[in-house]
Amino acid sequence: MHRGEEGQVPSSTVCNSAYDMEDNMSEIIDCKPDYRSIAILLRAHLRCMAAGMKHSRISGKELLAKATLLTGKPYNRGGYEAAIADLNTLINAPT
């Protein structure tokens, strides 16, 4: 990324990589993760897995591990319904 004379990024500069985009965005805003949105997306994936659908890039075990990170409760293989119920309480909790 090329910077101008005073160290400023010219307005016509286009980010050519994800690294440049991330670097610029962190200078603009202080982004904190939104755990409620993550829980909503994770719940949708778990509902699909509970219905019998399979994902080609992530396993059910990996999804349950991510649910464990959010809820703090461990889940056994195939424990999709318990994870969904715990994520529902997390999502519906007052902020």
N, C-alpha and C positions, 0 to 999 in steps of 0.2 A: 504494500500500500504506500502510495506516495503522499507525502505531506507538503503543504505549501511553505512559504518563506518563514512565517511565524509559527510553524508547527501545527497549523490548523489543516484539517482535511478539507480539500476543495469540494464544493457542492456537486461538481460533476463527476466525482470519483465514485466508481461502482465497486462494491465488494466482490472479489473474485473467488473467495473461499468462505467456508463456514467459520474458519478461525477469524478472519477479518470481521465478519458479521458479529460474532460473539464478542470480540474485542471492542468494537464500536458500541454495541448495545450496552455493555457493562459500564462504559463511560457515560452513557446517557441516563440509564435508570438503574436503581438498585433492586433487582428482581429476586423475590423470595418465592420458594415453591408453594403452590396452592394445593395443599393436601386434600381438600374437599374435591377438587376437579380430578385429581389423580384417583381418588377413591371411586368416583362416579365411573370413570373409564375402566378401572379395574373390575368393578362390579359387573359392567356390561360384558367384559371378556369372560368372567367367571360364569355368568348366566349362560353364555354360549357353550362353554365347556360342560356345564351341568346338563345341558340339553343334548349333549353327544357330539357337538362339533369339535373339530381339532384344528389347531393353529399350526402353520408350517414353520414358524420361526420361534415360537415360545411354547414350552411344555406346561402342562397343568401344574407340575411341581414348582416350576419357576413362578407361575402366577400366584400360587399359594404362598411362596416365599415372600413375594412382594406384599401380599395381604398381611402376612405376619409382621412385616416392617411397619405397616400402617396401624394395625390394631394391637400389636404386642402379644397376640395369642398364637401359639403354634397350631398348625393344621396338618392332619395326616393326608396321605394320598387319597384323592376322591372326596375330600371334605369341602366340596364347593358350596354346598348349602349353608354350612356353618359359617364359612367365610363371607358369603353374601349377607347373611343375617347380621354379622358383626359390622360389615361395611355399611349396612343400612342404618344401624344405630350411630355410627360415626358420621354419616352424611346428614342424618336428621337431627343431630345434636345442635343445640343453639350455639351460635358463634359469639 
